Structure formats: C-alpha cells, structure tokens
Amino acid sequence: MWRGEAPRRIFAYTQPTDMRKSFQGLLALVQRVFTEDPYSGSLFVFVNRRGNYVKILAWDRTGFALYAKRLERGRFVFPNSSEQQELSEQALRFLLDGIRLGIKRKSV
C-alpha cells in the first residue's frame, strides 16, 4: 500500500471524521489532535461515523499520500475504545482486512 520502509508509527483517530476532508482538512486534524509531526513518515488513520470507511494520510518524502478503503459489509473495529491510539503495522493490516482485535468471543 505505501512505498518504502515500514512506517515509523501509526496513529488512529477513532472519533467520527468527515470523509469529505481531503489532504488539507486531514492535515489540519492531525495538527490539532496529535502532537506528532505530520512530515515524520507516520501514518494517520481516520474513520467515518458508520465505521465502514477509513482514510490514511501519510508523508512519503515528496508529498502527502491519501489512501482510502470502504467495507461493503461490516465495520472497522479498533483494538480499544480510546479516542487516539497507536497501532502496530500488524494491527493496521488486521484492521484493514476486517479482523477484530482485542474482542473476546464466546466459546460454543
């Protein structure tokens, strides 16, 4: 999905975000919500109100890149309920694949 080395850090903002926002709107949100440098190469993940659409903002040495994914069924479920959280690369891959993390299932 993103080129080059693995991202240094991945930050998720789990509050509903207006998905009409593009580069400038999401960059302003990063600067307001996170204390991280948006030019660091970190990934910033945002989700819509329904939880079925995410956007990822990343700096890739020459400019910002914006990635998006919409689920046809189901919702993106973050590992915990905190408003801001840092994800591992594996947790991000699971999230994008629709795999739920940190949720205990009842045994049958």
C-alpha positions in Angstrom: 0.0 0.0 0.0 2.7 2.6 1.0 6.1 2.5 -0.5 9.5 2.4 1.0 10.3 1.3 4.5 7.7 0.3 7.0 6.1 3.3 8.6 7.7 4.5 11.8 4.5 4.9 13.7 0.7 4.5 13.0 -1.8 6.7 14.8 -5.5 6.3 14.7 -8.2 8.8 15.5 -11.3 6.8 16.2 -13.8 9.6 16.6 -16.1 10.0 13.5 -14.3 12.1 10.9 -16.0 13.9 7.9 -14.8 11.8 5.0 -15.3 14.8 2.6 -12.0 16.1 4.0 -9.0 15.7 1.8 -5.3 16.5 2.3 -5.6 19.9 3.9 -8.6 19.1 6.1 -7.0 15.9 7.4 -3.6 17.6 7.8 -5.3 20.3 10.0 -6.9 17.5 12.0 -3.5 15.8 12.5 -2.0 19.0 13.7 -4.9 19.7 16.1 -5.4 16.2 17.6 -1.9 14.6 17.6 1.3 16.1 18.9 3.2 14.3 16.2 5.0 15.8 13.2 2.9 15.0 10.1 6.1 15.1 8.0 7.7 12.3 10.1 6.6 9.5 7.8 4.0 8.3 10.3 0.6 7.1 9.1 -2.6 8.8 10.4 -5.8 6.8 10.2 -9.3 8.3 10.3 -12.8 6.6 10.3 -16.2 7.8 9.3 -19.3 7.8 11.5 -20.7 4.5 10.3 -17.3 2.8 10.7 -17.2 1.3 7.2 -14.8 3.8 5.6 -11.2 4.7 6.6 -8.7 7.2 5.2 -4.9 7.1 5.9 -2.8 10.2 5.5 1.0 9.7 5.0 4.0 11.8 4.0 6.2 10.0 1.5 9.3 12.3 1.1 7.8 14.2 -1.8 4.3 15.0 -0.7 1.3 13.7 1.2 -0.5 10.5 0.0 -4.1 9.7 0.9 -5.3 6.1 1.0 -8.9 5.1 1.4 -10.9 1.8 2.0 -14.6 1.2 2.3 -16.0 -2.1 3.5 -19.0 -3.4 1.7 -20.2 -5.2 4.8 -19.2 -4.8 8.5 -17.3 -2.1 10.3 -13.7 -1.3 11.1 -13.1 -2.2 14.7 -10.1 -0.7 16.6 -8.2 -2.6 19.2 -9.6 -0.4 22.1 -12.1 2.4 22.6 -9.7 5.3 23.2 -10.1 8.3 21.0 -6.5 8.3 19.9 -4.4 5.2 19.7 -1.1 3.9 18.3 -1.3 0.8 16.2 1.3 -1.7 15.2 1.7 -2.4 11.5 0.1 -5.8 12.0 -2.9 -4.3 13.9 -3.4 -1.9 10.9 -3.3 -4.8 8.4 -5.8 -6.7 10.5 -8.0 -3.6 10.8 -7.9 -3.1 7.0 -8.7 -6.8 6.5 -11.7 -6.5 8.8 -10.3 -8.7 11.5 -11.4 -7.8 15.0 -8.7 -7.3 17.6 -9.0 -7.4 21.4 -12.5 -8.8 21.4 -13.2 -12.0 23.3 -15.5 -14.4 21.6 -17.9 -16.7 23.4 -17.0 -20.4 23.1 -19.6 -22.7 21.7 
